[in-house]
Amino acid sequence: MPLRQANRESLATLQKARRREIVPAPIHEEVVSFGKFVAELFGPAFAGNSRLKYSIGRLLTAQLPPSPQPGGRPAFAIVTAAICAREEAKRRHPERSDKEIWGEIYRCVIPHYETLPAIERREAAQQLRKQTYWRLHARRRRERRKTQP
């Protein structure tokens, strides 16, 4: 008997520790009324698909702040800086050629650009231009995919 009593007490303390955060009353009321409204409008859809309410919950979660991190790996900071510097230089000095603009970008963005040997300098410049090209074209491809039906 005493062992069962101890198990009940530990179970009660464990359940208290697992309690979720309390939702503020105004938010709780709105969510409940929204749930009843959706169930009233789309009741047959929920009856026909038992997993639909979980999908709706995920969709609602995605719409609330803070938003989840965007997918994919983080972008290279050097490439981002080069794209911003290129846009800024084209806006400020539209008369300059691309060669002049890129020469300025290399000096600003690539670390120790002036002290690198000529071969490494050329390689770093080519790689930076290639990466910016890839990033800009990937952006265009994504935009095209969004607009296509």
URFENCOR-V73729 format. One record per residue. N is the residue number from 1. RES is the residue in one letter. SS is DSSP state (@ for helix, = for strand, . for the rest). NEAR is the number of other ideal C-beta (glycine too) atoms within 8 Angstrom. Layout:
# URFENCOR-V73729
N|RES|SS|NEAR / N|RES|SS|NEAR
This chain:
# URFENCOR-V73729
1|M|.|4 / 2|P|@|5 / 3|L|@|6 / 4|R|@|7 / 5|Q|@|8 / 6|A|@|8 / 7|N|@|8 / 8|R|@|8 / 9|E|@|8 / 10|S|@|8 / 11|L|@|8 / 12|A|@|8 / 13|T|@|8 / 14|L|@|8 / 15|Q|@|8 / 16|K|@|7 / 17|A|@|6 / 18|R|.|6 / 19|R|.|5 / 20|R|.|4 / 21|E|.|3 / 22|I|.|4 / 23|V|.|7 / 24|P|.|6 / 25|A|@|6 / 26|P|@|6 / 27|I|@|8 / 28|H|@|9 / 29|E|@|8 / 30|E|@|8 / 31|V|@|9 / 32|V|@|8 / 33|S|@|8 / 34|F|@|8 / 35|G|@|8 / 36|K|@|8 / 37|F|@|8 / 38|V|@|9 / 39|A|@|9 / 40|E|@|7 / 41|L|@|6 / 42|F|@|8 / 43|G|@|8 / 44|P|@|6 / 45|A|@|8 / 46|F|@|10 / 47|A|@|6 / 48|G|@|5 / 49|N|.|7 / 50|S|.|4 / 51|R|.|6 / 52|L|@|9 / 53|K|@|8 / 54|Y|@|7 / 55|S|@|8 / 56|I|@|9 / 57|G|@|8 / 58|R|@|8 / 59|L|@|8 / 60|L|@|8 / 61|T|@|7 / 62|A|@|8 / 63|Q|@|5 / 64|L|.|5 / 65|P|.|3 / 66|P|.|3 / 67|S|.|4 / 68|P|.|5 / 69|Q|.|3 / 70|P|.|4 / 71|G|.|3 / 72|G|.|4 / 73|R|.|3 / 74|P|.|3 / 75|A|.|7 / 76|F|.|6 / 77|A|@|6 / 78|I|@|10 / 79|V|@|12 / 80|T|@|9 / 81|A|@|10 / 82|A|@|13 / 83|I|@|11 / 84|C|@|8 / 85|A|@|12 / 86|R|@|12 / 87|E|@|8 / 88|E|@|8 / 89|A|@|12 / 90|K|@|10 / 91|R|@|6 / 92|R|@|6 / 93|H|.|7 / 94|P|.|6 / 95|E|.|3 / 96|R|.|8 / 97|S|.|5 / 98|D|@|5 / 99|K|@|6 / 100|E|@|8 / 101|I|@|13 / 102|W|@|11 / 103|G|@|8 / 104|E|@|10 / 105|I|@|13 / 106|Y|@|13 / 107|R|@|9 / 108|C|@|7 / 109|V|@|11 / 110|I|.|12 / 111|P|.|3 / 112|H|.|6 / 113|Y|.|11 / 114|E|.|5 / 115|T|.|4 / 116|L|.|10 / 117|P|.|5 / 118|A|@|6 / 119|I|@|6 / 120|E|@|8 / 121|R|@|12 / 122|R|@|8 / 123|E|@|8 / 124|A|@|12 / 125|A|@|11 / 126|Q|@|8 / 127|Q|@|8 / 128|L|@|15 / 129|R|@|9 / 130|K|@|8 / 131|Q|@|12 / 132|T|@|12 / 133|Y|@|8 / 134|W|@|8 / 135|R|@|11 / 136|L|@|9 / 137|H|@|8 / 138|A|@|8 / 139|R|@|8 / 140|R|@|8 / 141|R|@|8 / 142|R|@|8 / 143|E|@|8 / 144|R|@|8 / 145|R|@|7 / 146|K|@|6 / 147|T|@|5 / 148|Q|.|5 / 149|P|.|1
